[in-house]
Amino acid sequence: MASNKIQFRSIHELKDPALNGKLALKEFQEEIPVEDFLEGAEKTDGTSRRDFLKLLGFSTAAVTLAACEAPVIKTIPYVVKPHEIIPGVPNFYASTYFDGFDFASVLVKTREGRPIKIDPNPAAGDLGKTNARAQASVLSLYDNDKVKQPKLDGKDETFDKVDDFVLKGLNEAQSAGKKIVLLSQSFASPTFKKLFAEFKAKYPTAELVTYDAFPYSAALDAAQEVFGQRALPVYDLKGSELVVAFQADFLGDYNAASLETSYAAARVPGATMLRHIQVESNMSLTGANSDSRYRVKPSDVNKALVEVYNAIVAGANPTSKVATEIVKELKAKGSKAVVLADGSKGAQVLAHLINQKLGSVAFTGKANFLKEFDKARYQEFLGWVNAGQVGVLITNNVDPIYSHHKGQDFKKSLTKVPYVIAVTDKKNEMYKAAKAVIPVAHWLESWGDMEPQTGVYTLMQPTIQKIYKSRQIEESLLVWKNGKNSAANNYYDYLKANSASVLGGTSFNKALYNGIIASANATTLSYTGGNGAQAVAELGNFKASDLELVLYTKTSIGDGTQANNPWLQELPDPLTRMSWDNYLTMSPKDAERLGIDNDLNARMQLDGSIVNLTVNGVKIENVPVFIQAGQADGSVGLALGYGKKDSGATADTGVNAYPLFDGSNLVISNVSLEKTGEDHEFAGVQLQNTLMGRYDIAKEVPLADFINVAFDDEHKGWNKPLEYHTISGALPAGKIDLWDAFDDTDGPHFNLSVDLNSCTGCGACIIACQAENNVPVVGKEEIRMSRDMFWLRIDRYYSSKQDLTVYEGLAQGKAVPELYGSSVLGIEGALENPAENPDVIFQPVMCQHCNHAPCETVCPVAATSHSKQGQNHMAYNRCIGTRYCANNCPYKVRRFNWFTYNLNDKFDFNMNNDLGRMVLNPDVVVRTRGVMEKCSLCIQETQATILNAKRENRKVTDTEFQNSCACAAACSTGAMQFGDMNDKESSVRKLYSSNRRYHLLEEIGTKPNVFYHTKVRNRV
């Protein structure tokens, strides 16, 4: 049944039955660290709340008095106001987000000429969905650590002088017959390619070479072999009923396109609901969402895949239990099944051939053109450099010294190139190796176009004037092709003229307005080859070892392109719930065997062992180890994209794992560890904001019960409506109130629906909320002190099968470890080794906007109150920071401002400098020290939507309300639906009638305006 599982938030909860009580006691500390932020305050061992308020009052008065003496600075109004800018009214521009790793067709929200928010472009369908990195990319525009102007020999210089230097080098190289190489990230822009072709016509020795930090080389090589084209296949899971993945994190960065949108559409509970089987070593985001997960080390994943291939394609009989069960289900589903694989070229080839044999309908035949790396071509380029055949090297926003496993050799070979020009945004290794540096323009400052996949053409347009003296690579090529001061050097004109051949009868302005149109590119993929025997041999050559490593990309940092983005560094990992780190993930059994520890200190903070990691002779020092539930024994995992030196204040976080990555194989054997004896301090959010030990928070039910058992069945009901037993008999929970109800049918009444079946835990909603509501970054130290400021969090719950119900076990006096069982503690319980391979549920939790809100009744100054529209309000200027509301909130969603996070040197993030503060939303106040804050259901947007419709004398549409709540608008899977309950046709009203609907902690009678839908697992 839905409640017949015990859920635990961490491995430590299994070891310590009193952990929840300790967390609750530590949640609100009596000691307030006034001395950390009040200069001149008397140092004491402890500070009472009374002293804190006295000091706070004094400091506030002092600041006010000081402000009276500040100089008067007169503002300068617009002389001629731009026609498109109306102060206080946002503008939206369709554009294309592309930073070399991620792609999305987006809408850019601007205020008074500055971009402040990224939204999905609804016209683009799946290509318009945004992940956390796309949402956060607006902050990267205002990065104060960027290279701010051109450099020549390490000194500031003008573009004119730099162009003179480059033109001199181009002419010398051409005369000497040496190669001119443009080393660029993958860039599927037809106009860029046309421009380079013209550049090559002037300089015949010019060569375009593609380099990506995370190159998808194995996938591209497999596609070349199987389809005869170097393009990635596009999958659509909407018509599938079974997906089997071997190490493929297809809800993450698999094959340059997440499948989460079609995955969620296929996972609607019912007879044809998609069943998901995952075979993997790391606990990935995709594996966490699966119905059945087999955790095996990489060498065994390869063996299982080979067995499945031999059974499906060659008709052999599988021998292992894993392969036997998978083959049986694949054959039963036939064309409605699809197999996805990752890790090496051989694995991907076998997956393609299995899908060909099955006739899988998930294979659309469309091609994804976003990745273009060719390892053989890059090796040829390295040969040119080492042989001294390159006269000019221009690197376009790439840094092979950091991200290539032979980066240091490349750095040494650059001395053989007379002219090295780095087009870059940071003072990274390429910046230091170059003689000339050109700051690269951010995508929000650039013109461009893209052909991301078959039949699609998108345009990119600048939404702000260039902040620094930067230039995109196309502008530079025009100057170097046409000469300085040529009238033909305007890239906008060049782009507009070239796009005419793609747009046909569509005007450029109309295409720009929509951001995306259909193109005539009809390139399709079809099965034309594939050497299965060779792929099987390749996988067979993988040497099993005691420990095997899996490299992966995190949902926050990706390949490291935006490593200097504090929003992304602070975003907790969906599974580990740790921020500001990468680490070696390890199974509990391996940790015990190797003497690796993860311990909680007296403040309930997590500390872990540090090791030196050696892989095939390459050593990475001081790598922290995180003990991860669900990690396969004999395997470890490590995220790429961290440890970037000289790339900004926050980029140098974690360790650089790229020296271990050959560009093709994500799984590696011959791994050894050496304990350093030191401990690492983790910054995690999973062990704070506890719901006080309550269970049955994230509900789940097997598909068979969902279909065959009535949700309210007296004995087996999986979502029985809550009843209170009174002297008058059992009454529905909704019929018993402490307060009189008020009329909420006049105007809109907002509700938010959260479907646990669709939520993948990706975190895009968290970043969208942060951008919309000016949520500050507090840094690793404050996260470690349980002082995160997120208005929205995604709790990750583990669960495992049990023989006893929670209540039966508790009634028998069993403690948490006894209910679960613990191999670590040697306890045989109702659960067998629950941390080995638990189920996972992701549950977004924000302010529940209770109609009977406990916070409202205890506020002594009425700073928090309720509206007829269903939103719980905060009046920040009334709040005096008693934190009674936080103590009284059962959902733990209120945040206390320990510090002033803006203009505070302790928090050197975006709010600490004038440039970074340009991202702030002027419709939302920046909160100050000593006040409470929490989710408002984006009241500024809902009110603006209502007023806009009122001005136009019309009714607000359901779509408008859906897009007015940042988290719901950003959700790629539709897990969050926001709307008006008084609109009988609204999506949220219809969702409220679902038999999967329940309220969080309904038994305490808070009557929330946020409701959840039970997760359904499709198990055979």
Secondary structure, 3 states (H helix, E strand, C coil): CCCCCEEECCHHHHHCCCHHHHHHHHCCCCCCCHHHHCCCCCCCCCCCHHHHHHHHHHHHHHHHHHHCCCCCCCCCCCCCCCCCCECCECEEEEEEEECCCCEEEEEEEEECCEEEEEEECHHHHHHHCCCHHHHHHHHHHCCCCCCCCCEECCEECCHHHHHHHHHHHHHHHHHHCCEEEEEECCCCCHHHHHHHHHHHHHCCCEEEEECCCCCCHHHHHHHHHHHCCCCEEEECCCCCCEEEEECCCCCCCHHHCCCHHHHHHHCCCCCCCCEEEEEECCCCHHHHCCCEEEECCHHHHHHHHHHHHHHHHCCCCCCCHHHHHHHHHHHHHHHHEEEEECCCHHHHHHHHHHHHHHCCCCEEEEEECCCCCCHHHHHHHHHHHHCCCEEEEEEECCCHHHHCCCHHHHHHHHHHCCEEEEEECCCCHHHHHCCEEEECCCHHHCCEEECCECCEEEEECCCCCCCCCCCCHHHHHHHHHHCCCCHHHCHHHHHHHHHHHHHCCCCHHHHHHHCEEECCCCCECCCCCCCHHHHHHHHHCCCCCCCEEEEECCCCCCCCCCCCCHHHHHCCCCCCCEECCCCEEECHHHHHHHCCCEEECCCCCEEEEEEEEEECCEEEEEEEEEECCCCCCCEEEEECCCCCCCCCCCCCCCCCCHHHCCCCCCEECCEEEEEEEEEEECEECCCCCCCCCCCCCCCEEEHHHHHHCCCCCCCCCCCCCCEEEECCEEEEHHHCCCCCCCCCCCCCCEEEEEECCCCCCCCHHHHHHHHHCCCCCCCHHHHHCCCCCCCCEEEEEEEECCCCCHHHHHHCCCCHHHHHCECCCCECCCCCCCCCCCEEEEEEECCCCCCCCHHHHHCCCCCEEECCCCCEEECCCCCCCCCHHHHHCCCCCCEECCCCCCCCCCCCCHHHCCCHHHHCCCCCCCCCCCCEECCCCCHHHHHHHHHHHHHCCCCCCHHHHHHCCHHHHHCCCCCEEEEECCCCCCHHHHHHCCCCEECCCHHHCCCCCEEEECEEECCC
